[in-house]
Amino acid sequence: MAVWFVTDAAQGLGKLIATQSLQRGNRVIAGGADAATGLPRDVGQVLSVPLNILDEGSVKRAANHAMSRFGRIDVLVNSVHHRLHGAVEETSTAEAMRVFEINVLGLLNVARAVLPVMRRQRSGRVLTISSAASITAQPGWGLSAAGASALGAVGDALREELLPLGILVTTIEPGRLAGDAPATASRRTLDDYPTSPEDVVPTTGKRMLGDPGKVASVIVDLASATDPPARLRLGADAVASLEGRLDLDAEELDAWRPTSLSIAPDPPSHVNGFHPNGRPI
């Protein structure tokens, strides 16, 4: 029986993960206001904690409360994710900061509160929900993609730093999911960047939408995998976008290889007063 800490168990994918984890007999620290409402539970199986990931004090209190109740934390699920839709030029500094505050700085606050527990245990899993946009930014999603890319970079570094301590880290990058909450739209709009409402609110009619219940099941399974990946892409659209990006990178690398290698310094004609053949000049 493992102890899960889900940072947003009150809604969406976080709630599905918490629910499926409980159904498999685990204990869950459910972050968020009234997060335990509607979750299946036995007495003592769920601990609902108020959690504001942007407030270090709130996060530390939640972690301390979890330790007082359960004595350990085995799986951390970073499930809070903020999506912003808008052309890069349309995006204000405040809107861009909000993306990075929630997606990246919030993750760091949670990590600093929970990782000391896992380091003492010399065991644990860190699962961070990001987005397939981390690899392939589409028009209108530049800032969301930038936040997802930052999450991936932090996750990659954490994975290498924590592996020797027995802690395994995976960044999960789903494509578009059915029932996704609408993204926040940038307040400023420019006529040169037309957008469709469907860009902001995914619809069930769009092709290749993933099933969030299946995503949650995969994530719960992942927590017991002996050799989990650094990054896990979920969904046909996530796989297709990554394959397209890899193909494009390979093509451009080959086409521009001479230019890429052209900046090496020229070999010196002489070193310290000697020709390369060793004779003095």
GUTIVO-440571 format. One line per 10 residues: their letters; for each residue x, y, z of N, C-alpha, C. Coordinates in steps of 0.001 Angstrom, whole numbers. Example, Ala and Ser with C-alpha at 12.3 -4.5 7.8 and 13.67 -1.06 7.14 Angstrom:
BEGIN
as) 13190:-5690:7800:12300:-4500:7800:13200:-3300:7800 | 12850:-2250:7080:13670:-1060:7140:12900:30:7870 $
END
This chain:
BEGIN
mavwfvtdaa) 848:-1190:0:0:0:0:887:1245:0 | 825:2022:-1063:1660:3208:-1194:877:4454:-795 | 1610:5492:-450:1017:6782:-112:1271:7742:-1270 | 194:8226:-1850:253:9139:-2992:-51:10553:-2542 | 693:11515:-3076:419:12934:-2855:69:13513:-4231 | -1205:13860:-4425:-1679:14413:-5701:-1975:15891:-5485 | -1276:16748:-6214:-1342:18178:-5893:-2671:18828:-6264 | -3403:18263:-7217:-4735:18784:-7546:-5677:17615:-7739 | -6185:17117:-6612:-7080:15961:-6655:-8536:16376:-6666 | -8800:17663:-6818:-10168:18150:-6757:-10863:18127:-8096 $
qglgkliatq) -10106:17966:-9183:-10726:18085:-10498:-9860:17415:-11559 | -10475:17210:-12718:-9749:16793:-13904:-8926:15529:-13741 | -7769:15535:-14400:-6914:14357:-14417:-6404:14020:-13019 | -6115:15019:-12213:-5656:14755:-10847:-6668:13955:-10050 | -7936:14307:-10183:-8976:13573:-9452:-9102:12142:-9957 | -8987:11951:-11270:-9043:10594:-11822:-7880:9741:-11319 | -6690:10343:-11246:-5523:9615:-10735:-5726:9240:-9279 | -6195:10194:-8471:-6439:9917:-7056:-7479:8816:-6888 | -8538:8872:-7681:-9613:7877:-7583:-9098:6479:-7923 | -8364:6360:-9026:-7876:5046:-9418:-6825:4517:-8445 $
slqrgnrvia) -6021:5415:-7892:-5045:4979:-6894:-5737:4426:-5654 | -6787:5102:-5217:-7550:4626:-4055:-8213:3288:-4348 | -8740:3135:-5552:-9407:1887:-5918:-8453:699:-5898 | -7156:983:-6030:-6154:-87:-5998:-5573:-289:-4612 | -6191:353:-3618:-5806:106:-2238:-4758:1034:-1669 | -4399:2075:-2396:-3409:3015:-1896:-4054:4069:-996 | -3216:4842:-346:-3671:5998:427:-3321:7252:-359 | -4146:8273:-221:-3970:9473:-1033:-4035:10726:-180 | -3031:11575:-363:-3074:12933:163:-3636:13763:-978 | -4858:14259:-808:-5574:14933:-1885:-5429:16435:-1718 $
ggadaatglp) -4623:17044:-2576:-4413:18478:-2508:-5534:19246:-3182 | -5875:20405:-2618:-6908:21251:-3197:-8102:21380:-2278 | -8847:22454:-2459:-10014:22692:-1618:-11052:21594:-1813 | -11483:20996:-697:-12494:19926:-735:-12120:18818:-1708 | -10831:18537:-1786:-10366:17575:-2788:-10912:16176:-2563 | -11184:15824:-1307:-11633:14458:-1032:-13098:14242:-1388 | -13822:15312:-1675:-15236:15183:-2006:-15424:14307:-3238 | -16213:13260:-3088:-16496:12395:-4221:-15481:11297:-4444 | -14370:11279:-3691:-13387:10217:-3867:-13819:8981:-3076 | -13630:7781:-3649:-13933:6566:-2888:-12943:6427:-1745 $
rdvgqvlsvp) -13428:6093:-566:-12494:6030:556:-13045:5192:1703 | -12102:4645:2449:-12371:4058:3741:-11848:5038:4776 | -12200:4806:6029:-11733:5692:7083:-10199:5696:7104 | -9632:6876:7065:-8181:7006:7142:-7446:6813:5840 | -8163:6514:4758:-7496:6249:3488:-7161:7531:2732 | -7922:8592:2942:-7734:9845:2233:-7489:10972:3225 | -6497:11781:2927:-6246:12997:3698:-6389:14171:2750 | -7411:14996:2959:-7607:16176:2143:-6872:17347:2782 | -6030:18010:1990:-5237:19115:2532:-5428:20356:1661 | -5662:21518:2287:-5659:22756:1508:-4268:22944:910 $
lnildegsvk) -4206:23334:-346:-2901:23420:-987:-2892:24528:-2023 | -1998:25471:-1823:-1710:26500:-2814:-253:26326:-3192 | -5:25789:-4373:1377:25437:-4730:2267:26661:-4910 | 1676:27842:-4998:2479:29061:-5119:2883:29634:-3765 | 2375:29020:-2694:2672:29459:-1325:3510:28375:-650 | 4805:28651:-456:5690:27643:133:5205:27186:1498 | 4656:28117:2280:4144:27746:3596:3002:26765:3490 | 2094:26977:2532:968:26070:2334:1460:24676:1957 | 2453:24618:1073:2972:23325:625:3667:22592:1767 | 4460:23298:2548:5157:22666:3672:4170:22160:4719 $
raanhamsrf) 3117:22942:4984:2109:22489:5953:1418:21228:5452 | 1133:21171:4151:485:19977:3586:1393:18757:3717 | 2678:18933:3426:3622:17810:3534:3763:17362:4986 | 3833:18306:5903:3942:17957:7325:2689:17229:7808 | 1534:17692:7355:279:17048:7741:243:15616:7205 | 715:15444:5972:760:14107:5373:1661:13174:6172 | 2815:13671:6590:3738:12845:7360:3168:12491:8725 | 2447:13432:9329:1830:13152:10625:788:12048:10509 | 59:12025:9392:-995:11029:9221:-441:9684:8752 | 402:9708:7709:806:8457:7061:2264:8066:7305 $
gridvlvnsv) 3104:9012:7694:4492:8691:8019:5422:8541:6825 | 4906:8680:5614:5749:8560:4426:5005:9112:3218 | 5733:9368:2147:5152:9742:859:5903:8937:-197 | 5168:8107:-929:5806:7221:-1909:5729:7745:-3335 | 4632:8407:-3663:4423:8878:-5037:3941:10320:-4992 | 4635:11188:-5691:4206:12577:-5838:3709:12775:-7259 | 2475:13253:-7391:1911:13563:-8706:1701:15070:-8786 | 2493:15714:-9630:2321:17142:-9884:1295:17293:-10996 | 59:17573:-10613:-1032:17566:-11595:-1611:18945:-11850 | -1054:19985:-11244:-1529:21343:-11513:-869:21839:-12790 $
hhrlhgavee) -1683:22304:-13733:-1130:22722:-15031:-1967:23866:-15574 | -1304:24943:-15977:-1996:26124:-16494:-1723:26259:-17983 | -2791:26372:-18781:-2678:26495:-20231:-3138:27880:-20657 | -2347:28505:-21499:-2661:29836:-22003:-2692:29805:-23521 | -3751:30334:-24104:-3851:30414:-25556:-3715:31860:-25999 | -2857:32078:-26984:-2667:33412:-27538:-1365:33458:-28301 | -1330:34263:-29346:-82:34433:-30075:972:35017:-29135 | 2217:34744:-29430:3297:35208:-28559:3237:36725:-28392 | 3023:37448:-29465:2984:38910:-29391:1792:39401:-28574 | 713:38636:-28575:-485:39036:-27828:-338:38841:-26326 $
tstaeamrvf) 609:38029:-25934:730:37627:-24531:1430:38703:-23709 | 800:39115:-22621:1402:40112:-21740:2435:39448:-20835 | 3281:40281:-20250:4278:39759:-19303:3596:39091:-18123 | 2516:39701:-17625:1809:39124:-16481:1226:37759:-16829 | 669:37617:-18041:108:36331:-18446:1199:35278:-18607 | 2334:35685:-19171:3443:34748:-19315:3977:34331:-17951 | 4101:35282:-17036:4576:34967:-15682:3645:33979:-14995 | 2354:34123:-15229:1396:33215:-14595:1637:31771:-15035 | 1929:31584:-16332:2215:30236:-16835:3399:29639:-16089 | 4480:30408:-15972:5694:29871:-15350:5558:29767:-13830 $
einvlgllnv) 4803:30663:-13230:4580:30567:-11779:3889:29263:-11418 | 2824:28949:-12151:2041:27751:-11815:2756:26485:-12272 | 3197:26465:-13523:3732:25229:-14095:5130:24884:-13606 | 5950:25893:-13326:7346:25626:-12978:7649:25971:-11525 | 7383:27212:-11119:7708:27600:-9742:6864:26830:-8729 | 5611:26551:-9078:4782:25730:-8191:5362:24343:-8016 | 5836:23760:-9121:6489:22448:-9054:7703:22485:-8126 | 8493:23556:-8216:9683:23662:-7366:9299:23756:-5896 | 8237:24493:-5593:7785:24585:-4200:7405:23210:-3657 | 6666:22447:-4475:6250:21111:-4038:7463:20195:-3889 $
aravlpvmrr) 8389:20274:-4838:9584:19421:-4776:10381:19689:-3504 | 10558:20951:-3150:11346:21277:-1958:10672:20797:-677 | 9355:20639:-711:8646:20170:483:8612:18650:587 | 8522:17963:-560:8319:16509:-552:9616:15726:-729 | 10555:16242:-1498:11770:15474:-1765:12598:15168:-513 | 12657:16043:503:13387:15645:1714:12837:14360:2332 | 11517:14171:2244:10908:12939:2753:11403:11738:1943 | 11366:11856:630:11784:10745:-227:13276:10475:-104 | 14072:11525:86:15519:11307:245:15810:10550:1533 | 15088:10869:2592:15274:10107:3844:14854:8653:3658 $
qrsgrvltis) 13796:8436:2894:13326:7073:2639:14246:6308:1691 | 15018:7077:878:15786:6496:-219:14877:5738:-1184 | 13678:6310:-1394:12736:5719:-2338:11646:6740:-2641 | 11021:6562:-3793:9913:7435:-4161:9779:7554:-5661 | 8637:8055:-6086:8361:8315:-7497:7846:9747:-7630 | 8333:10449:-8640:7848:11788:-8950:7283:11745:-10369 | 5988:11997:-10492:5296:11973:-11779:4720:13360:-12038 | 5193:14005:-13083:4755:15363:-13392:3962:15367:-14685 | 2747:15923:-14621:1907:16025:-15803:2285:17291:-16559 | 2766:17117:-17781:3119:18256:-18617:2250:18197:-19872 $
saasitaqpg) 2824:18358:-21033:2054:18379:-22271:2951:18000:-23441 | 2339:17376:-24451:3074:17057:-25668:3546:18311:-26386 | 2995:19472:-26010:3430:20737:-26608:4862:21089:-26233 | 5446:20365:-25294:6833:20646:-24896:7807:20452:-26057 | 7443:19641:-27019:8316:19335:-28148:7927:20113:-29397 | 6636:20265:-29624:6168:20871:-30868:5181:21990:-30555 | 5656:23206:-30447:4786:24347:-30180:3996:24704:-31437 | 2694:24848:-31273:1826:25233:-32379:1472:26713:-32278 | 1098:27344:-33387:674:28750:-33317:-434:28938:-32285 | -282:29957:-31479:-1270:30227:-30440:-972:29572:-29112 $
wglsaagasa) 20:28686:-29089:326:27947:-27861:1788:28113:-27449 | 2422:29193:-27880:3843:29369:-27612:4197:29404:-26147 | 3428:30169:-25350:3762:30278:-23924:3425:28997:-23171 | 2343:28344:-23537:2034:27046:-22927:3131:26045:-23231 | 3603:26058:-24488:4678:25150:-24871:5964:25476:-24128 | 6225:26776:-23935:7433:27162:-23205:7383:26663:-21770 | 6220:26767:-21134:6077:26241:-19779:6251:24735:-19733 | 5681:24036:-20734:5827:22586:-20785:7279:22187:-21036 | 7977:22946:-21894:9389:22656:-22153:10219:22828:-20887 | 9910:23868:-20112:10626:24087:-18856:10366:22939:-17879 $
lgavgdalre) 9123:22471:-17821:8817:21320:-16959:9631:20105:-17365 | 9734:19865:-18666:10508:18723:-19139:11971:18842:-18772 | 12540:20046:-18909:13949:20249:-18572:14202:20036:-17092 | 13318:20580:-16251:13462:20383:-14804:13328:18900:-14465 | 12363:18237:-15106:12173:16814:-14847:13380:15984:-15252 | 13993:16318:-16403:15178:15574:-16850:16325:15726:-15854 | 16517:16958:-15357:17592:17183:-14382:17296:16468:-13066 | 16059:16575:-12598:15672:15888:-11363:15907:14384:-11475 | 15587:13841:-12627:15749:12395:-12820:17191:11976:-12576 | 18143:12723:-13138:19547:12373:-12971:20032:12642:-11546 $
ellplgilvt) 19537:13710:-10938:19960:14055:-9576:19444:13073:-8538 | 18221:12555:-8768:17570:11735:-7742:17742:10233:-7944 | 18125:9832:-9151:18277:8395:-9409:19236:7715:-8433 | 20398:8319:-8117:21295:7660:-7157:20702:7535:-5752 | 19636:8284:-5483:19007:8267:-4159:17787:7350:-4118 | 17567:6607:-5200:16459:5656:-5213:15122:6264:-5584 | 15116:7487:-6132:13886:8183:-6494:13800:8263:-8015 | 12691:7803:-8576:12508:7751:-10023:11576:8875:-10482 | 11952:9539:-11567:11223:10720:-12046:10793:10505:-13486 | 9526:10794:-13770:9007:10743:-15136:8143:11964:-15390 $
tiepgrlagd) 8347:12576:-16548:7468:13650:-17004:6494:13053:-18010 | 5198:13215:-17751:4160:12654:-18613:3650:13754:-19530 | 3637:13488:-20839:3287:14500:-21820:2115:14026:-22679 | 884:14222:-22191:-282:13807:-22970:-552:14775:-24124 | -1218:14248:-25152:-1768:15111:-26173:-3090:15684:-25684 | -3935:16067:-26611:-5221:16644:-26222:-6133:15558:-25683 | -6803:15873:-24584:-7671:14913:-23930:-9118:15361:-24028 | -10006:14392:-24207:-11427:14697:-24186:-11790:15274:-22820 | -12574:16321:-22813:-12986:16917:-21552:-11980:17853:-20942 | -10900:18167:-21660:-9936:19147:-21163:-10651:20449:-20814 $
apatasrrtl) -10262:21054:-19711:-10817:22359:-19357:-10345:23389:-20372 | -11177:24398:-20633:-10744:25440:-21579:-9464:26112:-21105 | -8623:26469:-22055:-7431:27229:-21713:-7807:28677:-21437 | -6973:29345:-20666:-7129:30783:-20488:-6675:31475:-21775 | -7450:32425:-22253:-7089:33151:-23468:-6410:34466:-23107 | -5399:34829:-23856:-4740:36112:-23621:-5753:37240:-23816 | -5635:38281:-23007:-6606:39375:-23068:-6468:40198:-24352 | -5263:40324:-24822:-5026:41125:-26016:-5207:40268:-27253 | -5889:40769:-28247:-6018:40081:-29525:-5647:41041:-30645 | -4964:40515:-31642:-4548:41287:-32808:-5145:40658:-34052 $
ddyptspedv) -5648:41500:-34952:-6341:40987:-36132:-5454:40118:-37022 | -4154:40341:-36963:-3249:39560:-37820:-3085:38120:-37342 | -3583:37818:-36141:-3471:36461:-35606:-4873:35904:-35351 | -5597:35521:-36390:-6949:34988:-36182:-6902:33646:-35470 | -7862:33445:-34587:-7962:32161:-33878:-9394:31668:-33943 | -9538:30394:-33774:-10854:29771:-33730:-11176:29393:-32297 | -12448:29492:-31890:-12804:29035:-30532:-12392:27598:-30272 | -12332:26771:-31342:-11937:25379:-31156:-10479:25253:-30737 | -9680:26292:-31020:-8291:26265:-30572:-8199:26385:-29064 | -9188:27025:-28465:-9164:27287:-27034:-9931:26221:-26263 $
vpttgkrmlg) -11041:25768:-26816:-11873:24776:-26143:-11886:23507:-26984 | -11085:22486:-26595:-11097:21234:-27355:-12491:20630:-27367 | -12895:20078:-28485:-14220:19480:-28601:-14096:17989:-28818 | -15131:17276:-28414:-15104:15823:-28550:-15118:15404:-30008 | -15437:16323:-30910:-15450:15993:-32319:-14074:15986:-32948 | -13093:16535:-32285:-11754:16568:-32870:-11136:15169:-32877 | -10356:14908:-33887:-9727:13596:-34022:-8591:13444:-33026 | -8332:12212:-32645:-7163:11819:-31843:-7182:12370:-30409 | -8358:12690:-29875:-8414:13068:-28474:-8225:11829:-27610 | -7439:11979:-26514:-7195:10860:-25621:-8271:10730:-24554 $
dpgkvasviv) -8405:9537:-24012:-9359:9250:-22938:-8681:9535:-21604 | -9137:10534:-20844:-8453:10874:-19589:-8479:9749:-18565 | -9532:8925:-18589:-9569:7787:-17673:-8460:6794:-17967 | -8183:6567:-19244:-7095:5662:-19625:-5738:6284:-19284 | -5635:7601:-19445:-4397:8281:-19061:-4133:8092:-17574 | -5161:8279:-16761:-5003:8095:-15313:-4571:6675:-14986 | -5155:5688:-15672:-4801:4292:-15421:-3334:4033:-15756 | -2868:4581:-16889:-1465:4418:-17274:-550:5038:-16222 | -921:6198:-15712:-78:6888:-14729:-12:6103:-13424 | -1136:5535:-13001:-1118:4722:-11773:-261:3472:-11987 $
dlasatdppa) -350:2860:-13152:512:1717:-13476:1986:2120:-13460 | 2265:3306:-13976:3640:3771:-14120:4362:3837:-12778 | 3615:4084:-11721:4224:4234:-10396:4870:2941:-9899 | 4508:1809:-10492:5113:541:-10076:6044:-31:-11136 | 6285:702:-12214:7197:224:-13260:8625:218:-12735 | 9372:-831:-13027:10739:-933:-12509:11719:-55:-13272 | 11419:252:-14533:12332:1073:-15333:11517:2094:-16124 | 10929:3076:-15431:10056:4037:-16118:10847:4971:-17022 | 10215:5497:-18065:10919:6402:-18983:11111:7778:-18357 | 12061:8520:-18921:12246:9906:-18493:11037:10738:-18882 $
rlrlgadava) 10548:10493:-20092:9353:11180:-20577:8436:10153:-21235 | 7155:10272:-20956:6167:9359:-21532:5132:10174:-22289 | 5092:9991:-23612:4085:10668:-24417:2849:9783:-24490 | 1689:10393:-24319:443:9636:-24305:-528:10228:-25328 | -1011:9367:-26202:-1975:9795:-27208:-1394:9720:-28602 | -2245:9391:-29573:-1791:9289:-30959:-1248:10615:-31456 | -1868:11728:-31044:-1378:13029:-31493:-29:13355:-30876 | 182:12933:-29615:1471:13171:-28966:2581:12388:-29662 | 2299:11144:-30013:3290:10318:-30703:3576:10878:-32094 | 2527:11259:-32822:2702:11775:-34179:3494:13084:-34181 $
slegrldlda) 3211:13960:-33209:3919:15244:-33179:5390:15047:-32841 | 5689:14113:-31954:7081:13846:-31609:7815:13231:-32807 | 7172:12282:-33472:7805:11681:-34651:8076:12737:-35723 | 7120:13630:-35943:7322:14697:-36909:8468:15616:-36532 | 8581:15930:-35234:9657:16793:-34771:11016:16122:-34945 | 11092:14826:-34628:12355:14093:-34776:12770:14011:-36241 | 11786:13774:-37131:12100:13717:-38560:12614:15065:-39053 | 11950:16139:-38637:12374:17476:-39065:13764:17802:-38537 | 14014:17474:-37268:15333:17736:-36693:16423:16976:-37448 | 16130:15717:-37793:17121:14916:-38519:17392:15503:-39906 $
eeldawrpts) 16335:15937:-40591:16502:16534:-41916:17325:17822:-41839 | 16995:18685:-40887:17708:19957:-40778:19149:19751:-40316 | 19361:18774:-39450:20727:18497:-39003:21594:18058:-40174 | 21063:17179:-41021:21822:16741:-42193:22058:17891:-43173 | 21014:18691:-43416:21130:19773:-44396:22117:20847:-43949 | 22188:21091:-42665:23007:22180:-42135:24240:21686:-41384 | 24560:20399:-41523:25706:19846:-40804:27000:20603:-41115 | 27324:20885:-42387:28573:21617:-42638:28621:22967:-41923 | 27492:23667:-41901:27448:24950:-41203:27616:24755:-39700 | 26950:23745:-39162:27038:23483:-37726:28465:23193:-37288 $
lsiapdppsh) 29217:22495:-38162:30587:22100:-37817:31627:23122:-38253 | 31182:24165:-38950:32137:25114:-39525:32763:26063:-38512 | 32239:26098:-37297:32739:27093:-36330:33917:26576:-35517 | 34385:25352:-35796:35568:24848:-35086:36766:25736:-35422 | 37641:26006:-34449:38816:26845:-34735:39728:26173:-35749 | 40351:26984:-36587:41310:26440:-37546:42524:25903:-36806 | 43107:24790:-37291:44315:24276:-36617:45435:25298:-36740 | 46194:25500:-35689:47272:26493:-35723:48375:26083:-36702 | 48923:27063:-37406:50043:26776:-38315:51339:26561:-37559 | 51410:27075:-36357:52582:26833:-35514:52176:26996:-34060 $
vngfhpngrp) 52899:26332:-33207:52636:26385:-31776:53945:26671:-31057 | 53969:27754:-30279:55141:28102:-29467:56434:28173:-30291 | 56342:28738:-31509:57538:28927:-32313:57977:27711:-33070 | 57202:26627:-33101:57557:25421:-33824:56501:25115:-34862 | 56944:24598:-36025:56012:24071:-36992:55352:22826:-36407 | 54177:22426:-36939:53562:21179:-36493:54481:19969:-36608 | 55475:20014:-37551:56416:18876:-37671:57529:18917:-36630 | 57505:19941:-35758:58474:19987:-34678:59710:20796:-34956 | 59918:21257:-36218:61113:22034:-36507:60904:23489:-36067 | 61919:24128:-35512:61789:25516:-35114:61624:26414:-36344 $
i) 60916:27533:-36149:60727:28481:-37256:61635:29687:-37051 $
END
